[in-house]
């Protein structure tokens, strides 16, 4: 079962404080430094890094080969040593991908500061309106797959001889800077070579080819939420929820998400079964006045799921 990582670093912070006091006493100045935090596990399932884990002084390292990792937090940097899949749901992070055959999903409208890939056979999926203006590929003789939904933008820099395959919507835009020779790009979306020379092979693109890999489906993402639910049965439930009844139909959930977002910045939605729920993109398209929508946590209590919106 998946879970949500919570922040707990008391001993680590005490050690850091001791170092600061010693260096301050010796030099008379408070030193600047970054902390490295490593999340490492062999457990299966889905894990969500909650927003309150964020720390702009922390380099966050992920080594979870059997887990699907969903990130909602901001860090100084994120290094993916290993993960079954990785989904970025917040803008502004600097991400390094080191594991072979990694699958990285950039959620709708999300804009990472920079992504550096140093592994073979990595696949990166950009959802609608996502942008990666600095995507650096630096694995010699490596292969990188990009799947781009509508209105996505990529600024790709090639630092080593490599092969790039780009699939997706014709409205996607890709700018390429090639710092080496003999790179091959096969693309069904428009490619603009800003600097250098590449061998560019264009193919006929479609809105969505049946055999083209894409991001997780609604069903898969809802399953991830369900798997990550924290079971609070047997304990008191102290969360504030809206409305004051358990929702059982798709229409009830849709209406209450809209009403809740109009009246609250954050709330828990009581749902009998998550199968009547769609993922965020569905509601953002249905209600254009909603500029942002994130499902960040699920708590299970007495056969009811409480979804944090």
C-alpha positions as CSV (number, residue, x, y, z in Angstrom):
1,X,0.0,0.0,0.0
2,X,1.3,3.4,-0.8
3,X,1.8,6.1,1.8
4,X,2.6,9.8,2.3
5,X,6.1,10.7,3.5
6,X,5.9,13.1,6.5
7,X,8.7,15.4,7.7
8,X,10.7,14.2,10.8
9,X,14.3,15.2,11.1
10,X,14.9,16.2,14.7
11,X,18.2,14.3,15.2
12,X,19.5,15.4,11.9
13,X,18.7,19.1,12.7
14,X,20.4,18.8,16.1
15,X,23.5,17.6,14.4
16,X,23.4,20.4,11.9
17,X,22.9,22.9,14.7
18,X,25.9,21.6,16.5
19,X,28.1,22.1,13.4
20,X,26.8,25.6,13.0
21,X,27.6,26.5,16.6
22,X,31.2,25.1,16.3
23,X,31.9,26.9,12.9
24,X,30.4,30.1,14.2
25,X,32.6,30.0,17.3
26,X,35.7,29.4,15.2
27,X,35.1,31.7,12.3
28,X,32.6,34.2,13.6
29,X,30.2,33.6,10.7
30,X,27.3,31.3,10.1
31,X,28.1,28.9,7.2
32,X,25.8,28.2,4.3
33,X,25.2,24.5,3.4
34,X,22.7,22.1,2.0
35,X,21.3,18.9,3.6
36,X,21.0,15.7,1.7
37,X,18.0,13.5,2.5
38,X,17.8,10.0,1.0
39,X,14.5,8.1,0.7
40,X,15.4,4.5,0.2
41,X,13.1,1.5,0.3
42,X,12.5,-1.9,-1.3
43,X,8.8,-1.8,-0.5
44,X,6.2,-1.9,-3.3
45,X,3.2,0.4,-3.9
46,X,2.8,4.1,-4.4
47,X,4.3,6.9,-2.2
48,X,3.4,10.6,-2.2
49,X,6.0,13.2,-1.1
50,X,3.7,15.7,0.5
51,X,4.1,19.5,0.0
52,X,5.1,20.0,3.7
53,X,8.2,17.9,3.1
54,X,9.6,20.7,0.9
55,X,12.9,22.3,1.9
56,X,14.8,24.5,-0.5
57,X,18.0,23.8,1.4
58,X,17.7,20.0,0.9
59,X,19.0,17.8,-1.9
60,X,16.4,15.0,-2.0
61,X,17.5,11.6,-3.3
62,X,15.1,8.8,-4.3
63,X,16.1,5.1,-4.3
64,X,12.8,3.2,-4.4
65,X,13.0,0.7,-7.4
66,X,9.6,-0.9,-6.6
67,X,7.5,2.2,-5.9
68,X,5.6,4.7,-7.9
69,X,6.7,8.1,-6.5
70,X,4.5,11.2,-6.7
71,X,6.1,14.5,-5.7
72,X,4.2,17.6,-4.5
73,X,7.2,19.2,-2.7
74,X,9.9,21.7,-3.7
75,X,13.6,21.0,-2.9
76,X,17.0,22.4,-3.7
77,X,17.4,19.4,-6.0
78,X,15.8,16.0,-6.6
79,X,17.9,13.0,-7.8
80,X,16.1,9.9,-9.0
81,X,18.5,7.0,-8.5
82,X,15.8,4.5,-8.9
83,X,12.0,4.4,-9.0
84,X,9.3,2.4,-10.8
85,X,7.8,5.6,-12.0
86,X,8.2,9.3,-11.0
87,X,5.4,11.9,-11.3
88,X,6.3,15.6,-10.8
89,X,3.3,17.7,-9.8
90,X,4.9,21.0,-8.8
91,X,6.8,23.6,-10.8
92,X,10.4,24.9,-10.1
93,X,12.4,21.8,-9.2
94,X,15.8,20.8,-10.6
95,X,15.6,17.1,-11.3
96,X,18.4,14.6,-12.2
97,X,17.4,11.2,-13.6
98,X,20.0,8.4,-13.2
99,X,18.2,5.1,-13.4
100,X,18.0,3.1,-16.7
101,X,14.6,2.8,-18.3
102,X,13.1,5.4,-16.0
103,X,9.6,6.7,-16.6
104,X,9.1,10.3,-15.6
105,X,5.7,12.1,-15.8
106,X,5.4,15.9,-15.8
107,X,1.9,16.8,-14.8
108,X,-0.4,19.2,-16.6
109,X,0.9,22.9,-16.5
110,X,3.9,21.9,-14.4
111,X,7.2,23.6,-15.3
112,X,10.4,22.1,-13.8
113,X,13.4,24.4,-13.6
114,X,15.7,21.9,-15.2
115,X,15.9,18.1,-15.9
116,X,19.2,16.4,-16.5
117,X,19.2,12.8,-17.7
118,X,22.3,10.6,-17.5
119,X,20.8,7.1,-18.2
120,X,19.8,5.0,-21.2
121,X,16.3,4.3,-22.4
122,X,14.6,6.9,-20.3
123,X,11.0,8.0,-21.2
124,X,9.6,11.4,-20.2
125,X,5.9,12.2,-20.6
126,X,4.7,15.8,-20.6
127,X,1.0,16.3,-20.0
128,X,-1.0,19.2,-21.5
129,X,0.6,22.6,-21.2
130,X,3.7,21.3,-19.3
131,X,7.1,22.9,-20.1
132,X,10.7,21.8,-19.6
133,X,12.8,24.6,-21.0
134,X,16.1,23.0,-19.9
135,X,16.2,19.3,-20.6
136,X,19.8,18.1,-20.8
137,X,20.6,14.6,-22.1
138,X,24.1,13.5,-21.4
139,X,24.4,9.7,-21.8
140,X,26.7,8.6,-24.5
141,X,25.0,6.3,-27.1
142,X,21.9,6.6,-25.0
143,X,18.2,6.6,-26.1
144,X,15.6,9.1,-24.9
145,X,11.9,9.0,-25.6
146,X,9.7,12.1,-25.3
147,X,5.9,11.9,-25.4
148,X,4.4,15.3,-25.6
149,X,0.7,16.2,-25.1
150,X,-1.0,19.3,-26.6
151,X,0.7,22.7,-26.1
152,X,3.8,21.4,-24.4
153,X,7.3,23.0,-24.8
154,X,10.7,21.4,-24.5
155,X,14.2,23.0,-24.7
156,X,16.5,20.0,-25.4
157,X,20.3,20.1,-25.1
158,X,22.3,17.1,-26.4
159,X,25.7,16.8,-24.7
160,X,26.5,13.3,-25.9
161,X,26.0,11.3,-29.1
162,X,22.5,9.9,-28.7
163,X,19.2,8.9,-30.3
164,X,16.0,10.8,-29.5
165,X,12.4,9.7,-30.3
166,X,9.7,12.3,-30.0
167,X,6.0,11.4,-30.2
168,X,2.8,13.3,-29.4
169,X,0.6,16.2,-30.5
170,X,1.5,18.5,-33.4
171,X,1.0,21.6,-31.2
172,X,4.0,20.6,-29.1
173,X,7.2,22.6,-29.7
174,X,10.8,21.4,-29.3
175,X,13.9,23.5,-29.6
176,X,17.2,21.5,-29.9
177,X,20.8,22.5,-29.1
178,X,23.3,19.9,-30.2
179,X,26.7,20.3,-28.6
180,X,28.0,17.1,-30.3
181,X,27.8,15.6,-33.8
182,X,26.0,12.5,-35.0
183,X,22.8,12.7,-32.9
184,X,19.7,11.3,-34.4
185,X,16.2,12.7,-33.8
186,X,13.0,10.9,-35.0
187,X,10.0,13.1,-34.4
188,X,6.4,13.4,-35.3
189,X,6.1,16.9,-33.8
190,X,7.8,20.1,-35.0
191,X,11.6,20.4,-34.1
192,X,13.6,23.6,-34.3
193,X,17.4,23.0,-34.3
194,X,18.7,26.2,-32.6
195,X,22.4,25.2,-32.6
196,X,24.5,22.4,-34.1
197,X,23.6,19.7,-36.5
198,X,21.5,16.6,-36.0
199,X,20.1,13.9,-38.3
200,X,16.4,14.7,-38.2
201,X,13.9,12.2,-39.4
202,X,10.3,13.4,-39.4
203,X,7.2,11.1,-39.3
204,X,3.5,11.7,-39.7
205,X,2.1,12.6,-36.3
206,X,-1.3,12.0,-34.9
207,X,-3.2,13.3,-31.9
208,X,-2.7,10.1,-30.0
209,X,-1.5,6.8,-31.6
210,X,-2.8,3.6,-30.0
211,X,0.6,2.1,-29.5
212,X,2.3,5.4,-28.3
213,X,3.1,5.3,-24.6
214,X,1.3,7.9,-22.6
215,X,0.9,9.0,-19.0
216,X,-1.2,7.1,-16.5
217,X,-4.8,6.7,-17.3
218,X,-7.6,8.1,-15.0
219,X,-8.1,4.6,-13.8
220,X,-4.4,4.1,-13.0
221,X,-4.1,7.4,-11.2
222,X,-7.2,6.8,-9.1
223,X,-5.8,3.4,-8.2
224,X,-2.6,5.2,-7.1
225,X,-4.7,7.5,-4.8
226,X,-6.6,4.5,-3.4
227,X,-3.4,2.5,-2.7
228,X,-1.9,5.5,-1.0
229,X,-4.9,6.0,1.4
230,X,-4.0,6.2,5.1
231,X,-6.3,3.9,7.1
232,X,-7.6,5.9,10.1
233,X,-10.3,3.3,11.0
234,X,-10.3,2.8,14.8
235,X,-8.9,6.2,15.5
236,X,-10.7,9.6,15.8
237,X,-11.2,11.6,12.6
238,X,-10.5,15.3,13.1
239,X,-10.3,16.6,9.5
240,X,-12.7,19.2,8.2
241,X,-14.7,17.9,5.3
242,X,-17.2,19.3,2.7
243,X,-20.0,18.5,2.3
244,X,-21.6,17.0,5.4
245,X,-22.6,13.8,3.7
246,X,-20.9,10.9,1.9
247,X,-20.9,11.3,-1.9
248,X,-21.8,8.2,-3.9
249,X,-22.3,9.4,-7.5
250,X,-20.0,11.0,-10.2
251,X,-22.3,14.0,-10.4
252,X,-22.2,14.6,-6.7
253,X,-18.4,14.5,-6.7
254,X,-18.2,16.8,-9.7
255,X,-20.6,19.4,-8.2
256,X,-18.9,19.4,-4.8
257,X,-15.4,19.7,-6.2
258,X,-16.5,22.9,-8.0
259,X,-18.5,24.3,-5.0
260,X,-15.7,23.4,-2.6
261,X,-13.0,25.1,-4.7
262,X,-15.1,28.3,-4.8
263,X,-15.5,28.4,-1.0
264,X,-12.3,26.9,0.4
265,X,-8.6,26.9,-0.4
266,X,-8.4,23.2,0.8
267,X,-10.9,20.7,2.0
268,X,-11.5,16.9,2.4
269,X,-14.2,15.4,0.1
270,X,-16.0,12.3,1.6
271,X,-16.5,9.7,-1.1
272,X,-17.9,6.2,-0.7
273,X,-15.9,4.7,-3.5
274,X,-13.2,6.4,-5.6
275,X,-14.4,4.8,-8.8
276,X,-16.8,7.7,-9.2
277,X,-13.8,10.1,-9.2
278,X,-12.0,11.5,-12.3
279,X,-8.4,12.9,-12.1
280,X,-7.7,16.6,-11.8
281,X,-7.5,17.3,-15.6
282,X,-11.1,16.3,-16.1
283,X,-12.4,18.9,-13.6
284,X,-10.0,21.6,-14.9
285,X,-11.3,21.2,-18.4
286,X,-14.9,21.0,-17.2
287,X,-14.5,24.2,-15.1
288,X,-12.2,26.7,-16.8
289,X,-12.5,29.1,-13.9
290,X,-10.4,26.6,-11.8
291,X,-6.8,27.7,-12.3
292,X,-5.3,24.8,-10.2
293,X,-6.5,21.6,-8.7
294,X,-4.5,19.0,-6.8
295,X,-5.5,15.8,-5.1
296,X,-2.8,15.5,-2.5
297,X,-3.9,13.0,0.1
298,X,-6.5,10.3,0.9
299,X,-7.6,9.2,4.4
300,X,-9.8,6.1,4.8
301,X,-12.2,6.0,7.7
302,X,-15.0,3.6,8.4
303,X,-15.3,2.5,4.7
304,X,-15.3,6.1,3.4
305,X,-12.5,7.8,1.5
306,X,-11.6,11.4,2.5
307,X,-9.9,13.1,-0.5
308,X,-7.8,16.2,0.2
309,X,-8.5,18.7,-2.6
